[in-house]
């Protein structure tokens, strides 16, 4: 692949691409690139590289990772480190790179959760894998019910003060715990930048709990992961389980999710999308972007063409989401 020179037009549509993240100075693209799937050692490097190039060429400056993304754990960060060296070295200050710690990463009692030991060790390991001096955003990846909240939160404060991260985020915490974290971090001059939670047409639990509304009221951003419900909302499963799909491989999406009731619902949504001149995927993403308090959503992709399709959701009118039926059953 020839030397990469970013598109000169990548910021021409900035007014429609970006949203302000809470009350901060940070603008994030409405659609951000997630490295959760398809960026491990089992993926084609050149294909992953092409997806990242396409994203950046279209103004997608936010790359979202975690220490355990792969497979194996750490592989996605190593892949990004290679891409930063080969393609994006001169564009580092244009990128907003996030990583996380808190899920299982290495053996022993310090390899996961929210202890100071785990968080400090993890950020050092992540920076080494990505060959970076700092990340723009560092998340606590999940709520730890055992470690005292003050220990976890003070470790995050100290990571920012050490210069290893510019901002702090919280992922998948109960609202009451996040309210405590918000007060704690603000009192120490390191307010949380963003909350990451799963929000899509098949999983609205975080919305029902009131998290995006609270974030909006407090000047905190909100970003949705799994905005396409791990592919269920892409149209890939409208006729059952394809042989080459994540569900067929018994990956993070299990076969029992695709019930007859869900299949009927997905086909109904797809028919509505076709009537409106769109795809199920773009209409589903547009729905997430239309929800109160949402700053951005994370999308992964198996191909550059898939990511390009997701980008179309940025330009869709909110009216395309009007009257969409909500699935009444729990999927995740």
C-alpha positions in Angstrom: 0.0 0.0 0.0 1.4 3.4 -1.0 2.4 6.1 1.4 -0.7 7.6 3.1 -1.5 11.3 2.7 -4.8 12.2 4.3 -7.6 13.7 2.3 -7.3 17.5 2.0 -11.1 17.7 2.3 -11.5 15.7 5.6 -12.7 18.7 7.6 -14.8 20.5 4.9 -18.1 19.3 6.5 -17.0 20.0 10.1 -20.3 21.6 11.1 -22.2 18.4 10.3 -19.5 15.9 11.4 -18.8 17.0 15.0 -20.6 17.5 18.3 -19.2 19.2 21.4 -18.5 16.7 24.2 -20.4 18.0 27.1 -19.2 21.4 28.3 -15.6 20.6 27.3 -13.4 22.0 24.6 -13.4 18.7 22.8 -15.3 18.1 19.6 -15.9 14.4 18.7 -17.2 13.0 15.4 -20.7 11.8 15.5 -19.5 8.4 14.2 -16.3 7.2 15.8 -14.2 4.2 14.9 -14.2 1.4 17.5 -11.4 -1.2 17.6 -13.3 -3.8 19.6 -13.8 -6.2 16.7 -11.8 -6.9 13.5 -8.5 -5.4 14.7 -6.8 -8.4 16.2 -4.2 -10.8 14.9 -6.9 -12.7 13.1 -7.7 -9.7 10.9 -5.9 -8.6 7.8 -3.6 -5.7 8.6 -4.1 -4.1 5.3 -7.9 -4.2 5.6 -7.8 -2.8 9.1 -5.4 -0.1 7.9 -7.8 0.7 5.0 -10.7 1.2 7.4 -8.7 3.6 9.6 -7.5 5.6 6.6 -11.1 5.8 5.3 -12.3 7.0 8.7 -9.7 9.7 9.0 -10.1 10.8 5.4 -13.8 11.5 6.4 -13.0 13.5 9.5 -13.3 10.6 12.0 -10.6 11.7 14.4 -11.7 9.5 17.4 -10.3 6.0 17.6 -11.6 3.9 20.6 -9.6 1.0 22.0 -9.1 -0.9 25.3 -6.2 -2.9 26.7 -8.0 -6.2 26.2 -9.2 -5.7 22.6 -7.9 -8.3 20.2 -7.7 -11.2 20.0 -5.4 -11.7 21.9 -5.6 -9.0 24.5 -3.4 -6.1 23.5 -3.4 -6.9 19.8 -5.6 -4.0 18.8 -3.4 -1.5 20.6 -0.3 -3.0 19.0 -2.0 -2.7 15.6 -2.8 0.9 16.2 0.8 1.5 17.2 1.9 0.2 13.9 -0.6 2.3 12.0 0.4 5.4 13.9 4.0 4.8 12.9 3.4 4.0 9.3 0.4 6.2 8.5 -0.6 8.7 11.1 2.7 9.9 12.7 2.4 13.3 11.3 -1.3 13.5 12.2 -1.1 12.5 15.9 -2.3 15.9 17.1 -5.4 15.6 14.9 -6.4 12.3 16.5 -8.3 11.7 19.7 -7.2 8.3 20.9 -9.0 6.5 23.8 -8.2 3.3 25.7 -9.5 1.6 28.7 -8.6 -0.7 31.6 -10.7 -2.9 34.0 -11.5 -6.1 32.2 -9.4 -9.2 32.4 -6.0 -8.5 30.8 -3.2 -10.6 32.5 -3.1 -13.3 35.1 -3.0 -12.9 38.8 -4.9 -10.6 41.2 -3.9 -7.3 39.6 -4.9 -8.2 36.0 -8.4 -6.6 36.0 -10.9 -4.5 37.9 -10.4 -1.1 39.4 -7.4 -1.1 41.8 -4.8 1.6 41.6 -2.3 -1.2 40.8 -4.2 -2.4 37.8 -5.0 1.0 36.3 -1.5 2.4 36.6 0.1 -0.8 35.2 -2.4 -0.9 32.4 -1.9 2.6 31.2 1.8 2.1 31.1 1.3 -1.2 29.1 -1.1 0.5 26.7 1.2 3.4 26.0 4.0 1.0 25.3 1.9 -1.1 22.9 0.7 2.0 21.0 4.1 3.7 21.1 2.6 6.8 22.6 3.6 9.3 25.3 -0.1 9.8 26.3 -3.6 9.0 25.3 -6.3 11.6 24.9 -8.9 9.7 26.9 -8.5 6.9 29.5 -11.5 5.0 30.7 -12.3 2.8 33.7 -13.9 0.1 31.6 -16.4 -1.3 34.1 -17.6 -0.7 37.6 -15.7 -2.6 40.4 -18.1 -3.5 43.3 -15.2 -4.4 45.6 -12.4 -1.8 45.3 -13.3 1.5 47.1 -14.5 4.1 44.6 -12.1 6.6 46.0 -9.1 4.4 45.2 -10.2 3.9 41.6 -11.1 7.6 41.1 -7.9 8.9 42.7 -5.8 6.7 40.4 -7.6 8.2 37.4 -6.9 11.7 38.7 -3.2 10.9 39.2 -3.0 9.4 35.7 -4.2 12.7 34.2 -1.8 14.7 36.5 1.1 12.5 35.4 0.5 13.5 31.8 -0.3 9.9 30.6 -3.9 10.9 29.7 -5.6 14.2 29.0 -9.1 13.3 29.9 -11.0 10.6 32.0 -14.0 8.6 31.0 -16.3 6.1 32.7 -17.7 3.1 31.0 -20.7 0.9 32.1 -21.1 2.3 35.6 -24.4 2.4 37.5 -25.8 5.9 37.6 -25.5 6.3 41.3 -21.8 5.4 41.2 -21.3 7.7 38.3 -22.9 10.6 40.2 -20.4 10.0 43.0 -17.5 9.8 40.5 -18.7 13.0 38.8 -18.6 14.9 42.2 -15.3 13.3 43.2 -13.5 14.1 39.9 -14.8 17.6 39.6 -13.7 18.4 43.2 -10.2 17.5 42.2 -10.1 19.5 38.9 -10.4 16.5 36.6 -14.0 16.4 35.6 -15.2 13.3 33.6 -15.2 14.0 29.9 -17.6 11.3 28.8 -19.7 8.2 29.7 -19.6 5.2 27.5 -22.7 3.0 27.5 -24.5 0.6 25.2 -27.5 2.3 23.5 -29.2 1.0 20.4 -32.7 0.0 19.2 -32.4 -3.3 21.0 -30.9 -2.1 24.3 -32.1 1.1 25.9 -31.4 0.2 29.5 -28.9 3.0 30.0 -31.4 5.4 28.6 -34.2 4.1 30.9 -31.8 4.5 33.8 -31.4 8.2 32.9 -27.7 8.2 32.2 -27.7 10.3 28.9 -30.1 12.8 30.4 -27.9 13.1 33.5 -24.8 13.5 31.3 -26.5 16.3 29.4 -27.5 18.1 32.5 -24.0 17.8 34.0 -22.1 18.8 30.9 -20.6 15.3 30.3 -20.5 13.7 26.9 -22.2 10.3 26.2 -20.9 7.8 23.6 -22.8 4.7 22.6 -20.9 1.4 22.0 -22.4 -1.5 20.1 -24.7 1.0 18.4 -25.5 -1.7 15.8 -26.1 -4.4 18.5 -23.0 -6.3 17.3 -24.4 -6.6 13.8 -28.0 -7.5 14.6 -29.0 -4.1 13.2 -27.0 -4.3 10.0 -29.3 -6.5 8.1 -26.8 -9.3 8.2 -29.2 -11.6 10.1 -32.5 -10.9 8.4 -32.6 -14.4 6.9 -30.9 -16.3 9.7 -27.3 -16.8 10.7 -24.7 -16.5 7.9 -21.9 -19.1 8.0 -19.2 -16.4 8.2 -20.9 -14.3 10.8 -19.8 -13.5 14.4 -22.8 -15.5 15.6 -21.9 -18.5 13.6 -18.4 -18.4 15.1 -19.8 -18.4 18.6 -18.1 -15.1 19.3 -19.4 -12.3 21.4 -22.9 -12.7 19.8 -24.7 -15.9 20.7 -27.2 -17.8 18.6 -29.9 -17.7 21.2 -30.2 -13.9 20.7 -31.8 -14.4 17.4 -35.3 -15.5 18.5 -38.2 -15.7 16.0 -39.7 -12.6 17.7 -36.5 -10.6 17.1 -36.2 -11.8 13.6 -39.7 -10.6 12.9 -38.9 -7.2 14.4 -35.6 -6.8 12.5 -37.4 -7.5 9.2 -40.1 -5.0 10.1 -37.4 -2.4 10.7 -35.6 -3.2 7.5 -38.8 -2.8 5.5 -39.3 0.7 7.1 -35.7 1.6 6.2 -36.2 0.5 2.6 -39.3 2.6 2.4 -37.3 5.6 3.6 -34.6 5.0 1.1 -32.0 3.8 3.6 -30.5 0.7 5.1 -31.3 -0.9 8.4 -27.8 0.0 9.6 -27.9 3.7 8.7 -31.4 4.2 10.1 -30.4 2.4 13.3 -27.4 4.6 13.8 -29.4 7.7 13.0 -31.8 6.7 15.8 -29.0 6.6 18.3 -27.7 10.0 17.2 -31.1 11.5 17.6 -31.4 10.5 21.3 -31.0 13.1 24.0 -27.5 13.7 25.3 -25.7 11.5 22.7 -22.4 13.0 21.6 -21.1 10.2 19.4 -21.5 6.5 18.6 -18.9 3.8 18.1 -18.9 1.7 15.0 -16.6 -1.2 14.0 -16.4 -2.6 10.5 -15.2 -5.7 8.7 -14.5 -3.7 5.5 -14.0 -0.1 4.5 -17.3 -0.3 2.6 -19.2 -1.1 5.8 -17.7 1.9 7.6 -18.5 4.1 4.7 -22.1 3.0 4.9 -22.2 3.9 8.6 -20.9 7.4 7.9 -24.0 8.1 5.9 -26.0 8.2 9.1 -24.3 11.5 9.9 -26.3 13.2 7.2 -29.7 11.7 7.8 -32.5 13.8 9.1 -33.9 13.0 12.5 -37.3 12.6 10.8 -36.1 9.2 9.4 -36.2 7.9 13.0 -39.8 9.1 13.6 -42.3 6.3 14.5 -39.7 3.5 14.8 -41.1 0.7 16.9 -39.1 -0.2 20.0 -38.4 -3.8 20.7 -40.2 -4.7 23.9 -38.0 -7.7 25.0 -34.6 -7.9 26.6 -31.9 -9.0 24.1 -28.6 -8.2 26.0 
